[in-house]
Amino acid sequence: MAQKYLQPRSDYRSAQRARVNTVPAYDEDEFDDAEPVRMPSSALHYQRLADVRTEVGRAPADVKVLSSQRSYRASNRSTIPPRRSATQTSIPVVHGLRQREADTETNEIDIRNTDQLIETISRPRFHWTVLLGMAMFTMLIGWVLLTMLANWWQVTQDDWHYGRPRTFQVDMIVGHNDSATNPSHFLAINLQRHIQVIEFPGGDASKAKIYTGPTLVGPGQELAVVTLTFKDVNGDGKLDMIVNVQDSHFVFINDKGQFRPVRPGENVQL
C-alpha cells in the first residue's frame, strides 16, 4: 500500500521538475531591457533587499517588497524592475540641464558686467577747465581758418577787378588843358610796392606826367589796391588828388597845372 502511494508522488515530482526546467532562460545580451533569469535557489538565501536596490539603482519606492522567499521562488517572473538600457541611463537629468543653463547665463551676465565696469573705469574723465580749453582752442582754429578764407576771397576779388600789378584808372576834369569832352586820364599802379600815378592832361599821352607816391612796407603789400579820389581839401576852388592805399590817404595839391605833395604845416581837410 505504501509502495503504491509513494510511486505516484515521485512521478509527480519528476514531472514537476521536468516542467520547470523546460522554461527557456532569457539571454541578457539579446534583450537589454528584459527581466533577469531566475536565480539559483542557493543564491536566494544570500540575496538581500538592500542588494537588490543597489544592483538595480532604483529608489526604495520603486522596489516591490517580497512577502517571502517562497513566493519569490514560486513565481516564474521576477518582481525586480528591469534594468535601464545604456541609452536611458546616459540621458541627463532635466534639472541638471536647467541648472547648467542658469549657471551659463549667470557667467555671461558676470562677464558682461565686468566688461562694462572695465569700460567705465578706462573711460577718461576730464576737468571742466580742460573742456573749456579745448573749446577755446577749437574756436581759435576756426577763427584762423575763417580769416585765411576771407583773405583769399578778397585777393581773388582784387585780381578780378584790378589785375596784377594792381591798376586803377579814372577820367576827371581838373583844369589841366582838359574839358568835358576831353577829360584828363589818370592811371594809378602799385608796381612792386611803389605807388605811381600817371596823368594824361586832356587825354594827350604826349604830355603825360608821372607822380611818385609812397613806398609800401609789409608782407603782401605788393597786392595792395591803390585808388584815386579828387576833392578840394585846401579851399582854393581846384580839385586836389588823394591817393588811397587801403586805410592810408596821401594828398597831392593841385598847383600851377600839376599836382605836388602837401607841404608841412599846410592846412588840408579830407
C-alpha positions in Angstrom: 0.0 0.0 0.0 2.8 2.3 0.9 4.6 1.4 -2.2 1.6 2.4 -4.3 1.3 5.8 -2.5 5.0 6.7 -2.9 5.3 5.9 -6.6 2.9 8.4 -7.9 4.4 11.2 -5.8 7.9 10.6 -7.2 6.4 10.6 -10.7 4.7 13.9 -9.8 8.0 15.5 -8.7 9.8 14.3 -11.8 7.1 15.8 -14.0 7.1 19.0 -12.0 10.9 19.2 -12.3 10.7 18.5 -16.0 8.1 21.2 -16.4 10.1 23.8 -14.6 13.4 23.0 -16.4 11.7 23.5 -19.8 11.2 27.2 -19.3 13.7 28.9 -21.6 16.1 31.4 -19.9 16.4 34.9 -21.2 19.6 36.0 -22.9 20.8 39.3 -21.3 22.8 40.1 -24.5 19.7 39.7 -26.7 17.2 41.7 -24.7 18.8 44.6 -22.8 15.6 45.6 -21.1 14.3 42.1 -20.4 13.8 40.7 -16.9 16.8 38.8 -15.4 16.7 35.0 -15.3 15.7 33.2 -12.3 18.5 33.0 -9.8 19.5 29.6 -8.3 17.8 28.7 -5.1 21.2 28.6 -3.3 21.8 32.2 -4.0 18.3 33.3 -2.8 19.4 32.8 0.8 22.1 35.4 0.4 20.1 37.9 -1.6 19.0 40.9 0.4 16.6 43.7 -0.3 19.5 46.2 0.1 21.5 44.3 -2.5 18.6 44.3 -4.9 18.2 48.1 -4.5 22.0 48.5 -5.0 22.1 46.4 -8.1 19.0 47.9 -9.8 19.8 51.5 -8.9 16.2 52.4 -8.1 14.7 54.4 -5.3 13.1 52.4 -2.3 9.7 53.2 -3.6 10.4 51.5 -7.0 11.3 48.2 -5.4 8.4 45.9 -4.5 9.0 44.2 -1.2 8.6 40.5 -1.4 6.4 38.8 1.1 8.6 35.8 1.4 11.3 33.8 -0.4 8.7 31.1 -1.1 6.5 33.4 -3.2 9.6 34.7 -5.0 10.7 31.1 -5.7 7.2 30.1 -6.9 6.9 33.0 -9.3 8.2 32.4 -12.8 8.8 36.2 -13.5 11.0 38.2 -11.3 9.5 41.3 -9.5 12.7 43.1 -9.8 12.2 46.1 -12.2 14.1 45.7 -15.5 17.4 47.3 -15.8 17.7 50.6 -17.7 19.5 50.5 -21.1 22.7 52.4 -21.7 20.8 55.0 -23.8 18.3 55.6 -20.9 21.0 55.9 -18.3 23.0 58.4 -20.4 20.1 60.9 -20.7 21.0 63.8 -18.4 18.5 65.0 -15.8 16.4 67.9 -16.9 17.0 69.7 -13.6 20.7 69.4 -14.2 20.4 70.9 -17.7 18.4 73.8 -16.4 20.9 74.3 -13.6 23.8 74.3 -16.1 21.9 76.7 -18.4 21.3 79.0 -15.5 25.0 78.9 -14.5 26.0 79.7 -18.1 23.6 82.7 -18.2 24.9 83.9 -14.9 28.5 83.6 -16.1 27.6 85.5 -19.3 26.0 88.3 -17.2 29.0 88.4 -14.9 31.3 88.7 -18.0 29.1 91.5 -19.4 29.0 93.4 -16.2 32.8 93.0 -15.9 33.3 94.4 -19.4 31.0 97.4 -18.6 32.9 98.0 -15.4 36.3 97.9 -17.2 35.0 100.3 -19.9 33.7 102.7 -17.3 37.0 102.7 -15.4 39.1 103.1 -18.6 37.0 105.9 -19.9 38.9 109.2 -19.4 37.5 111.9 -17.2 38.5 115.5 -17.9 38.2 118.5 -15.7 35.9 121.3 -16.9 38.9 123.5 -17.5 40.2 121.0 -20.0 37.0 121.0 -21.9 36.9 124.9 -21.8 40.5 125.0 -23.1 39.6 122.5 -25.9 36.6 124.7 -26.9 38.7 127.9 -26.9 41.4 126.1 -29.0 38.7 125.0 -31.5 37.3 128.5 -31.7 40.8 129.8 -32.3 41.5 127.3 -35.1 38.1 128.2 -36.6 38.9 131.9 -36.5 42.3 131.4 -38.1 40.8 129.3 -40.9 37.9 131.8 -41.4 40.4 134.7 -41.6 42.5 132.9 -44.2 39.4 132.1 -46.2 38.3 135.8 -46.1 41.8 137.0 -47.2 41.9 134.5 -50.0 38.5 135.6 -51.2 39.5 139.3 -51.0 42.6 138.8 -53.0 40.7 136.8 -55.6 38.2 139.7 -56.0 41.0 142.2 -56.3 42.6 140.1 -59.1 39.3 140.2 -60.9 38.9 144.0 -60.6 42.4 145.4 -60.6 44.6 142.6 -62.0 48.4 142.2 -61.3 50.0 144.6 -60.8 47.2 146.4 -59.2 46.0 149.1 -61.6 43.3 151.8 -61.3 42.1 154.2 -64.0 39.7 157.2 -63.9 38.8 160.2 -66.0 38.5 163.6 -64.3 38.4 167.3 -65.2 41.0 169.0 -63.1 41.7 172.2 -65.2 44.9 170.9 -66.9 44.0 171.7 -70.5 41.0 169.4 -70.3 37.3 169.8 -70.8 34.1 167.8 -70.5 34.7 166.4 -74.0 38.4 165.8 -73.3 38.9 165.0 -69.6 42.3 164.2 -68.2 43.0 160.5 -67.8 44.7 159.2 -64.6 46.4 155.8 -64.1 47.5 154.6 -60.6 49.7 151.5 -60.3 51.2 149.5 -57.4 54.4 148.3 -59.0 56.3 146.1 -56.5 55.1 148.2 -53.5 56.0 151.5 -55.3 52.9 153.7 -55.9 53.0 155.7 -59.2 50.3 157.9 -60.8 50.4 158.8 -64.5 48.3 161.8 -65.7 47.4 162.4 -69.4 46.2 166.1 -69.4 43.2 166.4 -71.7 43.8 162.8 -72.8 47.1 163.7 -74.5 49.7 160.9 -73.9 52.5 163.1 -75.2 52.1 165.5 -72.3 52.0 162.6 -69.7 53.1 163.5 -66.2 54.3 160.9 -63.5 53.8 161.4 -59.8 55.7 159.2 -57.4 53.7 158.1 -54.4 54.7 156.4 -51.2 56.6 153.0 -50.9 54.6 150.3 -49.1 56.2 148.1 -46.5 55.0 144.8 -45.2 54.1 141.3 -46.4 51.5 141.2 -49.1 51.7 144.9 -49.9 52.6 144.3 -53.5 49.0 143.2 -53.9 47.5 146.3 -52.1 45.0 148.1 -54.2 45.6 151.8 -55.0 42.7 154.1 -55.9 42.3 157.9 -56.7 39.8 160.4 -55.5 39.5 164.1 -56.2 38.4 166.7 -53.7 39.2 170.4 -52.8 41.0 169.9 -49.5 42.5 173.4 -49.1 39.6 175.6 -50.2 41.2 177.2 -53.3 38.4 176.0 -55.6 40.5 173.4 -57.5 40.2 169.7 -57.2 43.1 168.1 -55.4 44.2 164.5 -55.9 44.0 161.9 -53.0 45.9 158.6 -53.3 44.2 155.9 -51.3 46.1 152.7 -50.3 44.0 150.5 -48.0 43.4 152.7 -44.9 46.1 155.3 -45.8 45.4 158.5 -47.7 48.1 160.7 -49.4 47.1 164.2 -50.6 48.5 165.9 -53.7 47.7 169.6 -54.1 46.6 171.0 -57.5 49.0 173.8 -58.0 50.1 175.5 -61.3 48.8 172.9 -63.8 50.1 169.9 -61.9 50.0 168.1 -58.6 52.5 168.3 -55.7 52.7 166.6 -52.2 51.4 168.5 -49.2 53.9 170.8 -47.6 54.5 170.6 -43.8 52.1 172.8 -41.9 49.7 173.2 -44.8 46.1 173.1 -43.7 44.1 170.4 -45.5 40.7 168.8 -44.8 39.9 165.4 -46.1 
